[in-house]
Amino acid sequence: NILSWSIWSCYISSFDWELSEGSCLIIQGEVIIKTKLETITISAGDFIIFLKGLKCHWQVIQPIKKHYTFT
């Protein structure tokens, strides 16, 4: 049940992040995520699965709020 997952939020910012394996559902906002291989934009309504050890750079361009879980 995604709605029972923890909530994380962040204001406009830019930072590097190494992620644990997990998933998230974006509730509001927009983020550009850059890895060595690609750049994607995620926004409200997107469901994302992160692989363990993913190293990326987050550029939060609209304050973000998401449900998330790590396995």
Summary of the structure (lengths in Angstrom):
residues: 71
radius of gyration: 11.3
end to end distance: 14.3
largest distance: 32.4
contacts: 178
relative contact order: 0.44
helix: 4%
strand: 72%
